[in-house]
Amino acid sequence: MELILYTKPGCHLCEGLHEKLEQIQGLNLVLEVRDITNSEDWWQAYQYEVPVLCCKISGKEQPLPRPSPRLTVQQLVQMLQKYIPGN
């Protein structure tokens, strides 16, 4: 499963979600982290929304519901399993 995390520097919510995603085991995850300050398109789309987590399905990015910063790693796994087909 390919996940894309849109972030920006200094965003504590972004850092927290990234750390939790890095801790997930047992799921075949490929995580790509994108800094929205590196692309005008990403900046325009997500400047007020980060962190934004997307799943790449059939080559298309599908945004996932924003996980609560209070979720544990296990709860994040359960959320991902709910929204991502094949898991």
Summary of the structure (lengths in Angstrom):
residues: 87
radius of gyration: 12.4
end to end distance: 8.5
largest distance: 35.0
contacts: 222
relative contact order: 0.25
helix: 38%
strand: 25%
